[in-house]
């Protein structure tokens, strides 16, 4: 058992901080309050004069699938031989031993949504994992969380010599797979328990059934405004859930995004516009969308921006006009909701995982400079 005593708690449930204690048992927050009674034998951490925050959460990255070491062997997040590969599972490429995972944990990023990249129209499933452990199976918060799909330049560029030269081709391939999966699902259901009447097993189509059933969303990589709207068009056409990833030109269509109400993960915003579709990239985007009422998460898309710089990205958004509390929400509770794991992470509340950061009093976790003094994941201190 662990008790963090006398800290100033920023629980991300309400904007105001308050003095109090946090009691932790078996990796969960048991109670939060003032002057809690501490059971005999409990470890006590004195947080007097310190600020306490929940662990940061990243809604979209490739942590553990794209390694710290440069070269082909470190890259395990895109299957370049098949433009539609929904049967792939991010869990099977995740490497807990990669140094970037520990770097993330030490910087206070305690939970991430990670998975396949954006080379393919359909890339496979994402997972939500904690950033500590030796075996990915023991690090999972939820698997799967989403089915990755991609629009825009990446599928065009990666498969331009393999029958995917235009945006129309990308959209048609996604539609075709969803149509086939819908037909496959209907035939399976019609066959019932009669194995002889079932359609021949197809692993790709099987992988899309949870999307059609509304169990997981499409995770739509889209930078350019027209690609964002194409993703929305297809999601509505098939009646499936979706989250919007990157949203580089989201500020240009903010009224449409408010109307459609899909969660928006914005970034990576650091660096030059290395592609045509990034020409309108700006740190102002997350603040504009949040002010308009969108659910906004700020992302690194690591390794594009190293995972440990997630709070720096929030700081840059604040510098560009985003409200500081909204920026904190964009790396805590909003990405937790984006990933569908808000029952476990994103805030400090009784019943949730004990993913906790402690900072020196007066430190600002999103000033782009400060790092946490102490980080706990599942109630265990990160060395």
C-alpha positions as CSV (number, residue, x, y, z in Angstrom):
1,X,0.0,0.0,0.0
2,X,1.1,3.5,-0.8
3,X,0.0,7.0,0.4
4,X,1.1,10.2,-1.2
5,X,0.6,12.8,1.5
6,X,-0.1,16.5,1.5
7,X,0.3,17.2,-2.2
8,X,-1.5,19.8,-4.2
9,X,-3.6,17.6,-6.4
10,X,-4.5,18.4,-10.0
11,X,-7.0,15.6,-10.7
12,X,-8.1,16.7,-14.2
13,X,-11.7,16.2,-13.2
14,X,-12.0,19.9,-12.3
15,X,-9.8,22.9,-13.0
16,X,-9.1,23.8,-9.4
17,X,-6.2,22.1,-7.5
18,X,-6.6,21.2,-3.9
19,X,-4.5,19.9,-1.0
20,X,-4.9,16.3,-0.1
21,X,-3.6,12.7,0.1
22,X,-3.9,9.8,-2.4
23,X,-4.2,6.3,-1.0
24,X,-3.1,3.5,-3.4
25,X,-3.5,-0.3,-3.1
26,X,-2.7,-3.0,-5.6
27,X,-2.0,-0.5,-8.4
28,X,-5.3,1.4,-8.0
29,X,-6.3,4.6,-6.4
30,X,-8.4,3.7,-3.4
31,X,-9.2,7.1,-1.9
32,X,-8.4,10.8,-2.4
33,X,-9.0,13.2,0.5
34,X,-7.6,15.4,3.2
35,X,-5.9,13.8,6.2
36,X,-6.5,10.2,5.1
37,X,-5.8,7.5,7.7
38,X,-2.8,5.5,6.6
39,X,-2.7,1.7,7.4
40,X,0.3,0.4,9.3
41,X,3.1,-0.6,7.0
42,X,2.1,1.5,4.1
43,X,4.8,3.4,2.2
44,X,4.4,7.1,2.7
45,X,5.6,9.7,0.1
46,X,5.6,13.2,1.5
47,X,4.4,15.5,-1.3
48,X,4.3,18.6,0.9
49,X,5.1,21.6,-1.2
50,X,4.7,19.6,-4.4
51,X,2.1,19.3,-7.3
52,X,0.5,16.0,-8.2
53,X,-0.8,15.2,-11.6
54,X,-2.1,12.1,-13.4
55,X,0.2,10.4,-15.9
56,X,0.2,11.8,-19.4
57,X,-1.6,9.9,-22.2
58,X,-0.8,9.9,-25.9
59,X,-3.7,9.2,-28.3
60,X,-1.6,8.3,-31.4
61,X,2.0,7.2,-31.8
62,X,4.2,4.3,-32.9
63,X,6.1,3.8,-29.6
64,X,7.6,0.4,-29.4
65,X,7.1,-0.3,-33.1
66,X,9.6,2.1,-34.4
67,X,12.8,1.7,-32.5
68,X,15.4,4.0,-31.0
69,X,18.1,2.5,-33.2
70,X,18.3,3.7,-36.8
71,X,17.9,1.2,-39.6
72,X,15.5,-1.3,-41.0
73,X,15.6,-3.7,-38.0
74,X,14.3,-0.9,-35.8
75,X,11.3,-0.2,-38.0
76,X,8.4,-2.5,-37.5
77,X,5.3,-0.4,-37.9
78,X,4.5,-0.6,-41.7
79,X,3.9,-3.7,-43.8
80,X,5.0,-2.6,-47.2
81,X,3.8,-5.6,-49.2
82,X,0.1,-5.3,-48.9
83,X,-1.9,-2.0,-49.1
84,X,-4.9,-3.5,-47.2
85,X,-3.7,-5.4,-44.1
86,X,-6.4,-5.1,-41.4
87,X,-5.4,-8.5,-40.0
88,X,-2.2,-7.2,-38.6
89,X,-2.0,-6.5,-34.9
90,X,0.1,-3.8,-33.3
91,X,0.7,-6.0,-30.3
92,X,2.8,-8.4,-32.4
93,X,5.4,-5.7,-33.2
94,X,5.6,-3.9,-29.9
95,X,9.0,-4.1,-28.2
96,X,8.9,-3.3,-24.5
97,X,12.7,-3.3,-24.3
98,X,13.1,-0.4,-26.7
99,X,14.8,2.5,-24.9
100,X,12.1,4.9,-26.1
101,X,9.5,3.2,-23.8
102,X,11.5,3.9,-20.7
103,X,12.2,7.5,-21.9
104,X,8.5,8.0,-22.2
105,X,7.8,6.7,-18.7
106,X,10.5,8.8,-17.0
107,X,9.0,11.9,-18.6
108,X,5.6,11.2,-17.2
109,X,3.9,9.6,-20.4
110,X,2.4,6.6,-18.7
111,X,-0.1,5.3,-21.3
112,X,0.0,5.4,-25.1
113,X,-2.1,4.3,-28.0
114,X,0.4,2.8,-30.4
115,X,0.2,0.7,-33.6
116,X,0.8,0.5,-37.3
117,X,1.8,3.4,-39.4
118,X,0.1,5.1,-42.3
119,X,1.6,3.6,-45.4
120,X,-1.4,1.4,-45.9
121,X,-5.1,2.1,-46.6
122,X,-5.7,-0.4,-43.8
123,X,-2.8,-1.0,-41.5
124,X,-4.1,-3.1,-38.6
125,X,-5.1,-2.6,-35.0
126,X,-3.8,-0.2,-32.4
127,X,-3.3,-1.1,-28.7
128,X,-3.3,1.0,-25.5
129,X,-0.3,0.1,-23.3
130,X,1.4,1.3,-20.2
131,X,5.0,2.4,-20.6
132,X,6.6,0.0,-18.2
133,X,7.1,-3.8,-18.3
134,X,9.0,-6.6,-20.0
135,X,6.1,-8.4,-21.7
136,X,3.6,-6.5,-23.7
137,X,0.8,-8.8,-22.7
138,X,1.2,-7.5,-19.1
139,X,1.3,-3.9,-20.2
140,X,-2.0,-3.8,-22.2
141,X,-4.7,-1.5,-21.1
142,X,-7.0,-2.4,-24.0
143,X,-6.4,-4.5,-27.2
144,X,-7.6,-3.6,-29.7
145,X,-8.5,0.0,-29.4
146,X,-8.9,0.9,-33.1
147,X,-8.4,-0.1,-36.7
148,X,-5.8,2.1,-38.5
149,X,-6.7,3.5,-41.9
150,X,-5.0,6.2,-43.9
151,X,-5.8,8.9,-46.4
152,X,-3.7,11.4,-48.3
153,X,-0.1,11.3,-49.4
154,X,1.3,8.3,-47.5
155,X,-0.7,5.5,-49.2
156,X,-0.3,7.3,-52.5
157,X,3.4,7.6,-52.2
158,X,4.1,4.1,-50.8
159,X,1.9,2.3,-53.4
160,X,2.0,4.7,-56.4
161,X,3.6,1.9,-58.5
162,X,1.2,-0.7,-57.1
163,X,-2.2,0.4,-58.2
164,X,-2.8,3.3,-55.8
165,X,-1.9,6.6,-57.6
166,X,-4.8,8.9,-56.5
167,X,-6.9,9.8,-53.5
168,X,-9.8,8.2,-55.3
169,X,-8.0,4.9,-55.3
170,X,-7.3,5.0,-51.6
171,X,-11.0,5.7,-50.8
172,X,-12.2,3.0,-53.2
173,X,-9.9,0.4,-51.6
174,X,-11.2,1.2,-48.1
175,X,-14.8,1.1,-49.4
176,X,-14.2,-2.2,-51.1
177,X,-12.8,-3.8,-47.9
178,X,-15.7,-2.5,-45.8
179,X,-18.2,-3.7,-48.4
180,X,-16.6,-7.2,-48.5
181,X,-16.5,-7.4,-44.7
182,X,-20.2,-6.3,-44.5
183,X,-21.2,-9.1,-47.0
184,X,-18.9,-11.6,-45.2
185,X,-20.5,-10.8,-41.8
186,X,-24.0,-11.1,-43.2
187,X,-23.2,-14.5,-44.7
188,X,-21.7,-15.7,-41.4
189,X,-24.7,-14.6,-39.5
190,X,-27.1,-16.2,-42.0
191,X,-25.3,-19.5,-41.7
192,X,-25.6,-19.5,-38.0
193,X,-24.2,-22.7,-36.5
194,X,-24.1,-24.5,-39.8
195,X,-20.4,-24.6,-40.6
196,X,-21.0,-25.9,-44.1
197,X,-22.9,-22.8,-45.0
198,X,-20.4,-20.3,-43.7
199,X,-18.2,-18.4,-46.1
200,X,-14.6,-19.5,-46.5
201,X,-12.6,-18.0,-43.6
202,X,-10.9,-14.7,-44.5
203,X,-8.7,-13.2,-41.8
204,X,-8.8,-9.7,-43.3
205,X,-12.6,-9.6,-43.3
206,X,-12.7,-11.1,-39.8
207,X,-10.5,-8.3,-38.6
208,X,-13.0,-5.7,-39.9
209,X,-16.1,-7.2,-38.2
210,X,-15.4,-5.4,-34.9
211,X,-15.4,-2.1,-36.8
212,X,-18.7,-2.9,-38.4
213,X,-20.1,-3.9,-35.1
214,X,-19.1,-0.6,-33.5
215,X,-16.8,-2.3,-31.1
216,X,-13.7,-0.4,-32.2
217,X,-13.5,2.8,-34.4
218,X,-11.5,3.4,-37.5
219,X,-8.4,5.4,-36.6
220,X,-8.2,7.7,-39.7
221,X,-4.9,9.3,-40.6
222,X,-5.8,12.5,-42.4
223,X,-3.9,15.8,-42.6
224,X,-5.5,17.7,-45.5
225,X,-9.0,19.1,-45.1
226,X,-10.4,17.2,-48.1
227,X,-9.0,13.9,-46.6
228,X,-10.5,14.6,-43.3
229,X,-13.9,15.1,-44.9
230,X,-13.5,12.0,-47.1
231,X,-12.8,10.0,-43.9
232,X,-16.0,11.4,-42.4
233,X,-18.0,10.6,-45.5
234,X,-16.9,7.0,-45.5
235,X,-17.5,6.5,-41.8
236,X,-21.0,7.9,-42.1
237,X,-21.6,5.8,-45.3
238,X,-20.9,2.6,-43.3
239,X,-22.3,3.7,-40.0
240,X,-19.0,3.1,-38.2
241,X,-17.2,4.9,-35.3
242,X,-14.1,6.9,-36.1
243,X,-11.4,9.1,-34.6
244,X,-9.6,11.7,-36.6
245,X,-5.8,11.5,-36.4
246,X,-3.4,14.5,-37.2
247,X,-6.1,17.0,-38.4
248,X,-3.4,19.3,-39.7
249,X,-5.9,21.4,-41.6
250,X,-8.6,21.0,-39.0
251,X,-8.6,24.7,-38.2
252,X,-9.7,25.4,-41.8
253,X,-12.9,23.3,-41.4
254,X,-13.5,23.9,-37.7
255,X,-17.3,24.4,-38.2
256,X,-17.6,21.0,-40.0
257,X,-15.6,19.2,-37.3
258,X,-17.8,20.7,-34.5
259,X,-20.9,19.6,-36.4
260,X,-19.6,16.1,-37.0
261,X,-18.3,15.6,-33.4
262,X,-15.5,13.1,-34.1
263,X,-12.6,13.1,-31.6
264,X,-9.6,14.9,-33.0
265,X,-5.9,14.0,-32.3
266,X,-3.8,17.0,-33.5
267,X,-0.1,16.7,-34.4
268,X,2.7,16.2,-34.9
269,X,3.1,20.0,-35.2
270,X,6.8,20.4,-34.6
271,X,9.2,20.7,-37.5
272,X,8.9,21.8,-41.2
273,X,6.1,21.0,-43.6
274,X,7.9,18.0,-45.1
275,X,4.9,17.1,-47.3
276,X,2.5,19.1,-49.4
277,X,-0.4,18.2,-47.2
278,X,1.4,19.8,-44.2
279,X,1.7,23.3,-45.7
280,X,-0.9,24.7,-43.3
281,X,0.5,23.1,-40.2
282,X,0.3,25.4,-37.2
283,X,0.5,25.2,-33.4
284,X,-2.8,27.2,-33.3
285,X,-4.9,24.2,-34.5
286,X,-5.5,22.4,-31.2
287,X,-6.5,25.7,-29.5
288,X,-8.8,26.7,-32.2
289,X,-10.6,23.3,-32.2
290,X,-10.8,23.1,-28.4
291,X,-12.2,26.6,-28.2
292,X,-14.9,25.7,-30.7
293,X,-15.9,22.7,-28.7
294,X,-14.1,19.7,-30.2
295,X,-12.6,17.0,-28.1
296,X,-8.9,17.6,-28.8
297,X,-5.8,15.4,-28.0
298,X,-2.3,16.7,-28.7
299,X,0.0,14.0,-30.1
300,X,3.7,13.5,-30.9
301,X,3.2,10.7,-33.5
302,X,6.4,9.4,-32.0
303,X,9.0,8.8,-33.3
304,X,8.2,11.9,-35.5
305,X,8.5,13.9,-32.2
306,X,10.2,11.8,-29.5
307,X,7.6,10.6,-27.0
308,X,9.1,12.3,-24.0
309,X,8.3,15.7,-25.6
310,X,4.5,15.3,-25.4
311,X,4.3,17.9,-22.7
312,X,6.5,20.2,-24.8
313,X,3.9,19.9,-27.6
314,X,1.2,21.0,-25.1
315,X,3.4,23.9,-24.1
316,X,3.8,25.0,-27.7
317,X,0.0,24.9,-28.2
318,X,-0.4,27.2,-25.1
319,X,2.2,29.5,-26.5
320,X,0.1,29.7,-29.7
321,X,-3.1,30.6,-27.8
322,X,-4.5,27.4,-26.3
323,X,-6.0,27.6,-22.8
324,X,-3.5,25.9,-20.4
325,X,-6.1,23.7,-18.8
326,X,-7.4,22.6,-22.1
327,X,-3.8,21.8,-23.1
328,X,-3.5,19.6,-20.0
329,X,-6.7,17.9,-20.8
330,X,-5.4,17.3,-24.3
331,X,-2.6,15.1,-22.9
332,X,-4.6,13.4,-20.0
333,X,-8.3,12.8,-20.0
334,X,-9.1,13.7,-23.7
335,X,-6.7,11.1,-25.1
336,X,-7.9,8.6,-22.6
337,X,-11.4,9.1,-24.0
338,X,-10.0,9.1,-27.5
339,X,-8.6,5.6,-26.8
340,X,-11.6,4.4,-24.9
341,X,-9.7,3.8,-21.7
342,X,-11.0,6.7,-19.6
343,X,-12.2,4.2,-17.0
344,X,-8.5,3.4,-16.3
345,X,-6.4,6.5,-16.9
346,X,-6.4,10.2,-17.6
347,X,-7.5,11.6,-14.2
348,X,-6.8,11.0,-10.5
349,X,-10.0,9.4,-9.1
350,X,-10.8,6.5,-6.8
351,X,-10.9,3.2,-8.8
352,X,-8.5,4.3,-11.5
353,X,-5.0,3.1,-12.1
354,X,-2.4,4.7,-9.9
355,X,-0.5,6.5,-12.7
356,X,0.7,9.6,-10.9
357,X,3.4,12.3,-11.4
358,X,4.9,14.5,-8.7
359,X,6.5,17.9,-9.5
360,X,8.2,20.5,-7.4
361,X,5.7,23.1,-6.2
362,X,5.2,25.9,-8.7
363,X,6.6,23.8,-11.6
364,X,4.5,23.8,-14.8
365,X,4.4,20.3,-16.4
366,X,3.7,21.9,-19.8
367,X,6.3,24.6,-19.8
368,X,8.4,22.6,-22.2
369,X,11.3,22.4,-19.7
370,X,10.1,20.8,-16.4
371,X,10.3,17.0,-15.9
372,X,8.6,15.1,-13.1
373,X,10.4,14.5,-9.8
374,X,8.7,11.1,-9.4
375,X,6.5,8.9,-11.6
376,X,4.3,6.0,-10.5
377,X,2.7,3.6,-13.0
378,X,0.2,1.2,-11.5
379,X,1.3,2.4,-8.1
380,X,5.0,1.4,-8.7
381,X,7.7,4.0,-8.8
382,X,9.7,4.3,-12.1
383,X,13.4,4.2,-11.3
